[in-house]
């Protein structure tokens, strides 16, 4: 390596990393979405808000399994929920989640 090149590397400074808590939270988020069934569920939720029975019909998932998946995604703040009478509706928590899911699937297709 030339002296000029070595000098250029010596001046580089990595950006200040986020706090450790952000890395822990991000890793937890990736674990939560790192399951094919949950990722498919998020893909459906990326388009609209759905009640649990609609999600079960759309994804072909048993209600008990779907409830477990949604509970995990809710606890990780990936989805939000609202109650309307006897129905509970789920949607993605924000556009960051929508972008994350979309980018992951787009990247996987290439």
C-alpha positions in Angstrom: 0.0 0.0 0.0 1.4 3.4 -0.9 2.1 6.0 1.8 -0.5 8.3 0.3 -3.1 5.6 0.5 -2.2 4.6 4.0 -2.5 8.2 5.0 -6.0 8.5 3.5 -7.1 5.5 5.5 -5.6 6.9 8.7 -7.8 10.0 8.4 -11.1 8.1 8.0 -13.3 8.3 11.0 -16.3 6.0 11.5 -19.6 7.7 12.2 -20.6 7.9 15.8 -22.7 4.7 16.5 -26.1 4.8 17.9 -26.4 3.9 21.6 -26.2 0.2 22.5 -29.9 0.1 23.3 -30.6 0.9 19.6 -28.6 -2.1 18.5 -30.4 -4.3 21.0 -33.8 -3.0 19.8 -32.9 -3.4 16.1 -31.6 -7.0 16.7 -34.9 -7.8 18.5 -36.9 -6.3 15.6 -35.0 -8.4 13.0 -35.6 -11.6 15.1 -39.3 -10.8 15.2 -39.6 -10.3 11.4 -37.1 -13.0 10.6 -39.7 -15.7 10.3 -41.4 -16.5 7.0 -44.9 -16.6 8.4 -44.6 -13.3 10.3 -43.0 -11.7 7.2 -45.9 -12.9 5.1 -48.3 -11.4 7.7 -46.5 -8.1 7.6 -46.6 -8.1 3.8 -50.4 -8.3 4.0 -50.6 -5.6 6.7 -48.4 -3.3 4.6 -51.4 -2.7 2.4 -54.2 -2.1 4.9 -55.6 -2.6 8.4 -57.1 -6.1 8.9 -59.1 -7.7 11.7 -57.8 -11.0 13.0 -60.4 -13.2 11.3 -59.7 -11.5 8.0 -56.0 -12.1 8.5 -56.6 -15.7 9.3 -58.6 -16.2 6.1 -56.1 -14.2 4.0 -53.0 -16.1 5.3 -54.6 -19.5 5.9 -53.3 -19.4 9.4 -55.1 -20.9 12.5 -56.4 -18.2 14.8 -54.3 -19.5 17.7 -51.1 -19.4 15.6 -52.0 -16.0 14.2 -52.7 -14.6 17.7 -49.2 -15.7 18.9 -47.6 -14.1 15.8 -49.5 -10.8 16.3 -48.7 -10.8 20.0 -45.0 -11.0 19.3 -45.2 -8.3 16.6 -47.2 -6.1 18.9 -44.8 -6.5 21.8 -42.0 -5.5 19.5 -44.0 -2.4 18.4 -44.0 -3.6 14.8 -47.8 -3.6 14.6 -50.5 -1.6 16.3 -54.0 -2.7 17.2 -57.3 -1.1 17.8 -60.6 -2.6 19.1 -63.9 -2.0 17.4 -66.6 -3.9 19.3 -65.6 -7.5 19.3 -63.1 -7.1 16.5 -59.4 -6.3 16.9 -57.8 -4.6 13.9 -54.0 -4.7 13.2 -51.9 -2.4 11.1 -48.2 -1.7 10.7 -46.9 0.6 13.4 -45.4 3.1 11.0 -43.9 3.7 7.6 -40.5 2.6 8.8 -41.8 -1.0 9.2 -43.5 -0.8 5.7 -40.2 0.3 4.2 -38.2 -2.4 6.0 -40.5 -5.1 4.8 -40.6 -3.8 1.3 -36.9 -3.3 1.1 -36.2 -6.8 2.4 -38.5 -8.4 -0.1 -37.3 -6.3 -3.0 -33.7 -7.2 -2.1 -34.5 -10.9 -1.8 -36.1 -10.8 -5.3 -32.8 -9.6 -6.9 
